Amino acid sequence: MNKLKSSILLVSASILFLAACTKSTTSATDTEGNWVKVSTLDGNARSFAVAFTIGNFGYVGTGLDGNNKLLSDFWKYDPTNNSWTQVASMPSGREAAVGMAIDGNGYVGTGTDSYGNYYNDFYQYNPTTDTWTKKANFPGAARSRATAFAIGDNGYITCGWDGNYYKDMYAYNATNDTWQQEISLSGDKRFGAMSFVYNNMGYVVGGTNSGGQASVDFWRYNPATSNWTRLRDISNTTDSSFDDNYTNIARTNGVAFVIGNQAFVATGQSVDAGSFLTSTWSYDFATDLWEARTPYESTRSPRKGAVAFTVNGRAFIGTGINTTSPYDNFDEFIPSETYNAND
């Protein structure tokens, strides 16, 4: 059995219910942001899938279904029509891989079959021809639960797990189909981290470190100078007041996305308590500060291993798993709207 799965702590149903339904009243931002149900994924419910955005569409595929079957199918979401269309399946099924888009094409690589076999292969999806093409293998150790982001013509993969923890980073040049090792993440080795891009810089946050603890360090990568900068921690680690209410920002196997001048983290699992999280937080790039936002809707259940993608400034979150059953629902998060329980 996958060591990661067997080590997860289960909590009682009553605790999960309270975590899902309780909204803090300590901050005015707790009801800023609205969760709106959108079309359910047409394919099987799944966890630890991948997602990326190309043009006006989001793409979701791979993952693990409720029968422990590895999935290779892919689906395209059209926000304008709120509809899903099946596209060509990836040549090889897997879970806990990474996905990203570079220059109008999608890329998927790494991952696991959940039985101790890890992948380092790498594939390109061309939406114009609806075809997959095998590309140069990821040169680092085969792994799962890495994180990836794309800047310009390059994609970056870092962190992950194969029984060992990693923080090495490799850059993929889509023009030349080549890989180059970059400077490693300066913080903890980790798996289950989240990443996002803003103003041509990559950000890595969260995850489970090699000590089995929550990673609270937060890092920014500048490809122009090839260096990492440490930002403020995502936990109450200072004597200052700005982080006094920083609870449940740190998480593993959550999602992250950017809308406008803010990044957001949602879903995932508490590393220390083992509970699934509904807390949603926004990050202000200008101030390097976090604020609590409307928690993920209780009626759709907290989860880990979900996916998120943004299309034209709209963010969509879905799939994932709670204890045993994966999900196929999706929600749109609208940060500018006040929470409405009827949406």
C-alpha positions as a Markdown table, in Angstrom:
| # | Residue | x | y | z |
|---|---|---|---|---|
| 1 | Met | 0.0 | 0.0 | 0.0 |
| 2 | Asn | 1.2 | 3.5 | -0.7 |
| 3 | Lys | 3.0 | 4.8 | 2.4 |
| 4 | Leu | 1.4 | 8.2 | 2.0 |
| 5 | Lys | -2.1 | 6.8 | 2.0 |
| 6 | Ser | -1.6 | 4.5 | 4.9 |
| 7 | Ser | -0.1 | 7.3 | 7.1 |
| 8 | Ile | -3.0 | 9.7 | 6.8 |
| 9 | Leu | -4.7 | 10.2 | 10.1 |
| 10 | Leu | -8.5 | 9.9 | 10.1 |
| 11 | Val | -10.7 | 12.1 | 12.2 |
| 12 | Ser | -14.3 | 11.5 | 13.3 |
| 13 | Ala | -17.2 | 12.5 | 11.2 |
| 14 | Ser | -18.4 | 15.0 | 13.8 |
| 15 | Ile | -15.1 | 16.9 | 13.7 |
| 16 | Leu | -15.2 | 17.0 | 9.9 |
| 17 | Phe | -18.7 | 18.3 | 10.0 |
| 18 | Leu | -17.8 | 21.1 | 12.3 |
| 19 | Ala | -14.7 | 22.0 | 10.3 |
| 20 | Ala | -16.8 | 22.2 | 7.2 |
| 21 | Cys | -19.7 | 24.2 | 8.5 |
| 22 | Thr | -18.1 | 26.6 | 11.0 |
| 23 | Lys | -17.0 | 30.0 | 9.7 |
| 24 | Ser | -14.8 | 32.2 | 11.8 |
| 25 | Thr | -16.2 | 35.6 | 12.8 |
| 26 | Thr | -12.9 | 37.1 | 13.8 |
| 27 | Ser | -12.3 | 38.8 | 10.5 |
| 28 | Ala | -14.5 | 40.9 | 8.1 |
| 29 | Thr | -13.0 | 39.0 | 5.2 |
| 30 | Asp | -14.5 | 35.7 | 6.3 |
| 31 | Thr | -17.6 | 36.3 | 4.1 |
| 32 | Glu | -15.7 | 37.9 | 1.2 |
| 33 | Gly | -15.8 | 35.6 | -1.7 |
| 34 | Asn | -18.6 | 33.4 | -3.0 |
| 35 | Trp | -18.6 | 29.8 | -4.0 |
| 36 | Val | -21.0 | 29.0 | -6.9 |
| 37 | Lys | -21.7 | 25.5 | -8.1 |
| 38 | Val | -20.9 | 24.9 | -11.8 |
| 39 | Ser | -21.3 | 21.9 | -14.0 |
| 40 | Thr | -20.1 | 18.5 | -12.6 |
| 41 | Leu | -17.2 | 16.8 | -14.5 |
| 42 | Asp | -18.6 | 14.5 | -17.1 |
| 43 | Gly | -15.9 | 11.9 | -16.4 |
| 44 | Asn | -15.5 | 9.7 | -13.4 |
| 45 | Ala | -15.0 | 11.2 | -10.0 |
| 46 | Arg | -11.3 | 11.3 | -9.1 |
| 47 | Ser | -8.6 | 12.5 | -6.8 |
| 48 | Phe | -5.0 | 13.7 | -7.5 |
| 49 | Ala | -5.8 | 14.6 | -11.1 |
| 50 | Val | -4.0 | 17.4 | -13.0 |
| 51 | Ala | -5.3 | 20.6 | -14.6 |
| 52 | Phe | -4.1 | 23.4 | -16.8 |
| 53 | Thr | -5.5 | 26.3 | -18.9 |
| 54 | Ile | -5.2 | 26.8 | -22.6 |
| 55 | Gly | -6.9 | 29.9 | -24.1 |
| 56 | Asn | -10.5 | 30.0 | -23.1 |
| 57 | Phe | -10.7 | 26.5 | -21.7 |
| 58 | Gly | -9.6 | 24.6 | -18.6 |
| 59 | Tyr | -8.4 | 21.0 | -18.9 |
| 60 | Val | -8.7 | 18.2 | -16.3 |
| 61 | Gly | -7.5 | 14.7 | -16.5 |
| 62 | Thr | -5.7 | 11.6 | -15.0 |
| 63 | Gly | -6.1 | 10.8 | -11.3 |
| 64 | Leu | -7.5 | 7.9 | -9.3 |
| 65 | Asp | -11.1 | 6.8 | -9.3 |
| 66 | Gly | -13.2 | 5.3 | -6.5 |
| 67 | Asn | -12.1 | 1.8 | -7.5 |
| 68 | Asn | -8.4 | 2.6 | -7.3 |
| 69 | Lys | -8.3 | 2.6 | -11.0 |
| 70 | Leu | -5.7 | 4.9 | -12.6 |
| 71 | Leu | -7.3 | 7.3 | -15.1 |
| 72 | Ser | -5.9 | 8.7 | -18.3 |
| 73 | Asp | -9.0 | 10.4 | -19.7 |
| 74 | Phe | -9.0 | 14.2 | -20.3 |
| 75 | Trp | -11.8 | 16.7 | -20.3 |
| 76 | Lys | -12.2 | 20.3 | -21.5 |
| 77 | Tyr | -14.3 | 22.8 | -19.6 |
| 78 | Asp | -15.9 | 25.8 | -21.3 |
| 79 | Pro | -16.9 | 28.5 | -18.8 |
| 80 | Thr | -19.0 | 30.3 | -21.3 |
| 81 | Asn | -21.4 | 27.4 | -21.8 |
| 82 | Asn | -20.7 | 25.8 | -18.4 |
| 83 | Ser | -20.0 | 22.5 | -20.2 |
| 84 | Trp | -17.5 | 19.7 | -20.5 |
| 85 | Thr | -16.2 | 17.9 | -23.6 |
| 86 | Gln | -14.0 | 14.9 | -23.7 |
| 87 | Val | -10.7 | 15.2 | -25.5 |
| 88 | Ala | -7.9 | 12.7 | -26.3 |
| 89 | Ser | -6.8 | 10.6 | -23.4 |
| 90 | Met | -3.2 | 10.8 | -22.2 |
| 91 | Pro | -1.2 | 7.7 | -23.3 |
| 92 | Ser | -0.5 | 6.6 | -19.7 |
| 93 | Gly | -2.8 | 6.8 | -16.6 |
| 94 | Arg | -1.4 | 8.0 | -13.3 |
| 95 | Glu | -2.2 | 10.0 | -10.1 |
| 96 | Ala | -0.4 | 12.7 | -8.3 |
| 97 | Ala | 1.3 | 14.0 | -11.4 |
| 98 | Val | 1.9 | 17.6 | -12.4 |
| 99 | Gly | 0.3 | 19.6 | -15.2 |
| 100 | Met | 1.0 | 23.0 | -16.7 |
| 101 | Ala | 0.5 | 24.9 | -20.0 |
| 102 | Ile | 3.4 | 26.4 | -22.1 |
| 103 | Asp | 2.9 | 28.4 | -25.3 |
| 104 | Gly | -0.6 | 27.1 | -26.0 |
| 105 | Asn | 0.1 | 23.4 | -25.2 |
| 106 | Gly | -0.5 | 21.3 | -22.1 |
| 107 | Tyr | 2.2 | 19.2 | -20.4 |
| 108 | Val | 1.8 | 16.4 | -17.9 |
| 109 | Gly | 4.5 | 14.3 | -16.2 |
| 110 | Thr | 5.8 | 12.5 | -13.1 |
| 111 | Gly | 3.2 | 10.8 | -10.8 |
| 112 | Thr | 2.6 | 7.3 | -9.5 |
| 113 | Asp | 0.5 | 4.2 | -9.9 |
| 114 | Ser | 0.0 | 4.1 | -6.1 |
| 115 | Tyr | 1.8 | 0.8 | -5.7 |
| 116 | Gly | 5.4 | 2.0 | -5.4 |
| 117 | Asn | 6.0 | 2.7 | -9.1 |
| 118 | Tyr | 6.9 | 6.3 | -9.9 |
| 119 | Tyr | 7.1 | 8.1 | -13.3 |
| 120 | Asn | 9.5 | 10.5 | -14.9 |
| 121 | Asp | 7.9 | 10.5 | -18.4 |
| 122 | Phe | 6.6 | 13.8 | -19.8 |
| 123 | Tyr | 3.9 | 14.4 | -22.5 |
| 124 | Gln | 2.6 | 17.3 | -24.5 |
| 125 | Tyr | -1.0 | 17.9 | -25.4 |
| 126 | Asn | -1.8 | 19.9 | -28.6 |
| 127 | Pro | -5.3 | 21.3 | -28.4 |
| 128 | Thr | -5.3 | 22.1 | -32.2 |
| 129 | Thr | -4.8 | 18.5 | -33.2 |
| 130 | Asp | -6.2 | 16.9 | -30.0 |
| 131 | Thr | -3.1 | 14.7 | -29.7 |
| 132 | Trp | -0.5 | 13.7 | -27.1 |
| 133 | Thr | 3.2 | 13.5 | -27.9 |
| 134 | Lys | 5.9 | 12.0 | -25.7 |
| 135 | Lys | 8.7 | 14.5 | -24.9 |
| 136 | Ala | 12.1 | 14.3 | -23.2 |
| 137 | Asn | 11.8 | 12.5 | -19.8 |
| 138 | Phe | 12.0 | 14.6 | -16.6 |
| 139 | Pro | 15.7 | 14.2 | -15.6 |
| 140 | Gly | 15.2 | 14.2 | -11.9 |
| 141 | Ala | 14.2 | 11.2 | -9.8 |
| 142 | Ala | 10.8 | 9.7 | -10.7 |
| 143 | Arg | 8.3 | 11.0 | -8.2 |
| 144 | Ser | 4.8 | 11.9 | -7.2 |
| 145 | Arg | 3.2 | 14.9 | -5.5 |
| 146 | Ala | 5.6 | 17.4 | -7.0 |
| 147 | Thr | 4.5 | 20.9 | -7.9 |
| 148 | Ala | 4.9 | 22.7 | -11.2 |
| 149 | Phe | 4.5 | 26.2 | -12.7 |
| 150 | Ala | 5.3 | 27.8 | -16.1 |
| 151 | Ile | 6.9 | 31.1 | -16.9 |
| 152 | Gly | 7.4 | 32.1 | -20.6 |
| 153 | Asp | 8.7 | 29.3 | -22.7 |
| 154 | Asn | 9.8 | 27.3 | -19.6 |
| 155 | Gly | 8.1 | 25.0 | -17.2 |
| 156 | Tyr | 9.5 | 24.2 | -13.8 |
| 157 | Ile | 9.0 | 21.1 | -11.6 |
| 158 | Thr | 10.2 | 20.9 | -8.0 |
| 159 | Cys | 9.6 | 19.0 | -4.7 |
| 160 | Gly | 7.9 | 15.7 | -4.6 |
| 161 | Trp | 8.2 | 12.2 | -3.0 |
| 162 | Asp | 9.2 | 8.6 | -3.9 |
| 163 | Gly | 9.9 | 7.4 | -0.4 |
| 164 | Asn | 12.4 | 10.2 | -0.3 |
| 165 | Tyr | 11.6 | 13.9 | -0.1 |
| 166 | Tyr | 12.9 | 16.4 | -2.8 |
| 167 | Lys | 13.3 | 20.1 | -3.4 |
| 168 | Asp | 15.5 | 20.0 | -6.5 |
| 169 | Met | 14.1 | 21.9 | -9.5 |
| 170 | Tyr | 14.4 | 21.4 | -13.2 |
| 171 | Ala | 13.4 | 23.8 | -16.0 |
| 172 | Tyr | 11.8 | 22.4 | -19.3 |
| 173 | Asn | 12.4 | 24.4 | -22.4 |
| 174 | Ala | 9.4 | 23.7 | -24.6 |
| 175 | Thr | 11.0 | 25.2 | -27.8 |
| 176 | Asn | 14.0 | 22.8 | -27.6 |
| 177 | Asp | 12.4 | 19.9 | -25.7 |
| 178 | Thr | 15.3 | 20.0 | -23.2 |
| 179 | Trp | 15.7 | 20.1 | -19.4 |
| 180 | Gln | 18.1 | 22.0 | -17.3 |
| 181 | Gln | 18.7 | 21.7 | -13.5 |
| 182 | Glu | 18.1 | 25.0 | -11.7 |
| 183 | Ile | 18.9 | 26.1 | -8.2 |
| 184 | Ser | 17.0 | 24.1 | -5.7 |
| 185 | Leu | 14.2 | 25.5 | -3.6 |
| 186 | Ser | 15.8 | 27.2 | -0.6 |
| 187 | Gly | 13.4 | 25.9 | 2.0 |
| 188 | Asp | 12.2 | 22.5 | 3.2 |
| 189 | Lys | 12.1 | 19.4 | 1.1 |
| 190 | Arg | 8.4 | 18.6 | 0.7 |
| 191 | Phe | 5.6 | 17.0 | -1.1 |
| 192 | Gly | 2.0 | 18.2 | -1.6 |
| 193 | Ala | 3.1 | 21.8 | -2.0 |
| 194 | Met | 1.1 | 24.4 | -4.0 |
| 195 | Ser | 2.5 | 26.8 | -6.6 |
| 196 | Phe | 1.4 | 29.7 | -8.7 |
| 197 | Val | 2.8 | 32.5 | -10.9 |
| 198 | Tyr | 2.5 | 36.3 | -10.8 |
| 199 | Asn | 4.4 | 38.9 | -12.8 |
| 200 | Asn | 6.7 | 36.2 | -14.3 |
| 201 | Met | 7.8 | 34.8 | -10.9 |
| 202 | Gly | 7.0 | 31.5 | -9.4 |
| 203 | Tyr | 5.7 | 30.9 | -5.8 |
| 204 | Val | 5.8 | 27.7 | -3.8 |
| 205 | Val | 3.9 | 27.4 | -0.5 |
| 206 | Gly | 2.7 | 24.7 | 1.9 |
| 207 | Gly | 3.2 | 20.9 | 1.7 |
| 208 | Thr | 4.6 | 18.3 | 4.1 |
| 209 | Asn | 8.3 | 18.5 | 4.9 |
| 210 | Ser | 10.8 | 15.7 | 5.4 |
| 211 | Gly | 10.1 | 15.7 | 9.2 |
| 212 | Gly | 6.4 | 15.0 | 8.5 |
| 213 | Gln | 5.4 | 18.5 | 9.6 |
| 214 | Ala | 3.6 | 21.3 | 7.9 |
| 215 | Ser | 5.9 | 23.5 | 5.8 |
| 216 | Val | 5.2 | 27.1 | 6.8 |
| 217 | Asp | 8.0 | 28.7 | 4.8 |
| 218 | Phe | 6.9 | 30.6 | 1.6 |
| 219 | Trp | 9.2 | 31.2 | -1.4 |
| 220 | Arg | 9.4 | 33.2 | -4.6 |
| 221 | Tyr | 11.5 | 32.2 | -7.6 |
| 222 | Asn | 12.8 | 34.8 | -10.0 |
| 223 | Pro | 13.9 | 33.1 | -13.3 |
| 224 | Ala | 15.7 | 36.3 | -14.4 |
| 225 | Thr | 18.2 | 36.0 | -11.6 |
| 226 | Ser | 17.8 | 32.3 | -10.8 |
| 227 | Asn | 17.3 | 32.8 | -7.1 |
| 228 | Trp | 14.7 | 32.2 | -4.4 |
| 229 | Thr | 13.5 | 34.8 | -1.9 |
| 230 | Arg | 11.9 | 33.9 | 1.3 |
| 231 | Leu | 8.6 | 35.6 | 2.0 |
| 232 | Arg | 6.7 | 35.9 | 5.3 |
| 233 | Asp | 5.8 | 32.5 | 6.9 |
| 234 | Ile | 2.2 | 31.3 | 6.6 |
| 235 | Ser | 1.9 | 30.6 | 10.3 |
| 236 | Asn | 2.2 | 32.7 | 13.5 |
| 237 | Thr | 6.0 | 32.5 | 13.8 |
| 238 | Thr | 6.8 | 36.2 | 14.8 |
| 239 | Asp | 6.1 | 38.5 | 17.7 |
| 240 | Ser | 4.4 | 40.9 | 15.4 |
| 241 | Ser | 0.6 | 41.2 | 15.2 |
| 242 | Phe | 0.2 | 40.7 | 11.4 |
| 243 | Asp | 0.3 | 36.8 | 11.7 |
| 244 | Asp | -1.7 | 36.5 | 14.9 |
| 245 | Asn | -4.7 | 35.0 | 13.1 |
| 246 | Tyr | -2.7 | 32.9 | 10.6 |
| 247 | Thr | -4.4 | 29.6 | 11.3 |
| 248 | Asn | -4.9 | 26.8 | 8.8 |
| 249 | Ile | -3.1 | 28.6 | 5.9 |
| 250 | Ala | -0.5 | 25.8 | 6.0 |
| 251 | Arg | -1.7 | 22.7 | 4.3 |
| 252 | Thr | -0.7 | 19.8 | 2.1 |
| 253 | Asn | -2.4 | 18.6 | -1.2 |
| 254 | Gly | -4.4 | 21.8 | -1.5 |
| 255 | Val | -5.0 | 24.1 | -4.5 |
| 256 | Ala | -3.7 | 27.5 | -5.4 |
| 257 | Phe | -4.7 | 30.0 | -8.1 |
| 258 | Val | -4.3 | 33.7 | -9.0 |
| 259 | Ile | -7.0 | 36.2 | -9.7 |
| 260 | Gly | -5.9 | 39.8 | -10.4 |
| 261 | Asn | -3.4 | 41.0 | -7.8 |
| 262 | Gln | -4.1 | 38.2 | -5.3 |
| 263 | Ala | -3.3 | 34.5 | -4.9 |
| 264 | Phe | -5.6 | 32.1 | -3.1 |
| 265 | Val | -5.2 | 28.7 | -1.4 |
| 266 | Ala | -8.1 | 26.4 | -0.7 |
| 267 | Thr | -9.0 | 22.8 | 0.2 |
| 268 | Gly | -6.3 | 20.4 | 1.3 |
| 269 | Gln | -5.4 | 18.7 | 4.6 |
| 270 | Ser | -3.9 | 19.8 | 7.8 |
| 271 | Val | -0.5 | 18.1 | 8.2 |
| 272 | Asp | -0.5 | 18.2 | 12.0 |
| 273 | Ala | -4.2 | 17.4 | 12.7 |
| 274 | Gly | -4.9 | 15.2 | 9.7 |
| 275 | Ser | -8.3 | 17.0 | 9.2 |
| 276 | Phe | -9.5 | 18.2 | 5.8 |
| 277 | Leu | -9.7 | 21.9 | 5.4 |
| 278 | Thr | -12.4 | 24.3 | 4.2 |
| 279 | Ser | -10.4 | 27.5 | 5.1 |
| 280 | Thr | -9.6 | 29.8 | 2.1 |
| 281 | Trp | -7.0 | 32.4 | 2.3 |
| 282 | Ser | -5.9 | 35.2 | -0.1 |
| 283 | Tyr | -2.4 | 36.5 | -0.5 |
| 284 | Asp | -1.7 | 40.2 | -1.4 |
| 285 | Phe | 1.4 | 40.4 | -3.5 |
| 286 | Ala | 1.9 | 44.1 | -2.7 |
| 287 | Thr | 1.9 | 43.7 | 1.1 |
| 288 | Asp | 3.1 | 40.1 | 1.5 |
| 289 | Leu | 0.1 | 39.5 | 3.8 |
| 290 | Trp | -2.7 | 36.8 | 4.0 |
| 291 | Glu | -6.4 | 37.3 | 4.8 |
| 292 | Ala | -9.1 | 34.8 | 5.5 |
| 293 | Arg | -11.8 | 34.5 | 2.9 |
| 294 | Thr | -15.1 | 32.6 | 2.7 |
| 295 | Pro | -14.4 | 29.0 | 3.5 |
| 296 | Tyr | -15.0 | 26.3 | 0.9 |
| 297 | Glu | -18.7 | 25.4 | 0.9 |
| 298 | Ser | -19.7 | 22.8 | 3.5 |
| 299 | Thr | -22.3 | 21.2 | 1.2 |
| 300 | Arg | -19.6 | 20.1 | -1.2 |
| 301 | Ser | -17.3 | 18.6 | 1.5 |
| 302 | Pro | -13.7 | 19.4 | 2.4 |
| 303 | Arg | -11.1 | 17.5 | 0.5 |
| 304 | Lys | -7.5 | 16.9 | -0.5 |
| 305 | Gly | -6.1 | 16.2 | -4.0 |
| 306 | Ala | -8.4 | 18.6 | -5.8 |
| 307 | Val | -7.5 | 20.6 | -8.9 |
| 308 | Ala | -7.9 | 24.3 | -9.7 |
| 309 | Phe | -7.6 | 26.3 | -12.9 |
| 310 | Thr | -8.4 | 29.9 | -14.0 |
| 311 | Val | -9.9 | 31.0 | -17.3 |
| 312 | Asn | -10.0 | 34.7 | -18.1 |
| 313 | Gly | -9.8 | 35.7 | -14.5 |
| 314 | Arg | -12.3 | 33.1 | -13.2 |
| 315 | Ala | -11.3 | 30.3 | -10.9 |
| 316 | Phe | -12.7 | 26.8 | -10.8 |
| 317 | Ile | -12.0 | 24.1 | -8.2 |
| 318 | Gly | -13.1 | 20.5 | -8.1 |
| 319 | Thr | -12.5 | 16.8 | -7.9 |
| 320 | Gly | -10.4 | 15.5 | -4.9 |
| 321 | Ile | -11.2 | 13.0 | -2.1 |
| 322 | Asn | -12.2 | 13.2 | 1.6 |
| 323 | Thr | -11.7 | 9.8 | 3.3 |
| 324 | Thr | -12.7 | 7.1 | 0.8 |
| 325 | Ser | -14.9 | 8.5 | -2.0 |
| 326 | Pro | -13.6 | 10.9 | -4.7 |
| 327 | Tyr | -15.6 | 13.8 | -6.0 |
| 328 | Asp | -16.6 | 15.0 | -9.5 |
| 329 | Asn | -18.2 | 18.4 | -8.6 |
| 330 | Phe | -16.8 | 21.8 | -9.4 |
| 331 | Asp | -17.3 | 25.2 | -7.9 |
| 332 | Glu | -16.3 | 28.7 | -9.1 |
| 333 | Phe | -14.8 | 31.0 | -6.5 |
| 334 | Ile | -15.7 | 34.7 | -7.0 |
| 335 | Pro | -13.6 | 36.8 | -4.6 |
| 336 | Ser | -15.4 | 40.0 | -5.3 |
| 337 | Glu | -18.8 | 38.7 | -4.2 |
| 338 | Thr | -20.2 | 38.4 | -0.7 |
| 339 | Tyr | -20.9 | 34.8 | 0.4 |
| 340 | Asn | -24.4 | 33.6 | -0.6 |
| 341 | Ala | -25.4 | 30.2 | 0.9 |
| 342 | Asn | -28.0 | 29.7 | -1.8 |
| 343 | Asp | -25.5 | 29.6 | -4.7 |
